[in-house]
Amino acid sequence: MSLFLLTFGLLILIVTAMAIGVIVQKKSMASSCGGLGSVGIDKACDCDDPCDRRKKRLAKEQIWKENQIL
């Protein structure tokens, strides 16, 4: 049981130190890879002609955006 408490305490100490480091640097969190934009892909589905299921979903999204009250 003491090994568990020691490990848990060490884990809490490390997480706290990391949180303090982020707060002190005043930088927002960022991923290391840069996402799809770093490899030249503008969207998740980079197809010229999407499949029928995706076309239906995009049409529904467009209708929803047109009927949105804002």
Secondary structure as UniProt FT lines:
FT   HELIX           2..25
FT   HELIX           36..39
FT   HELIX           52..66
//
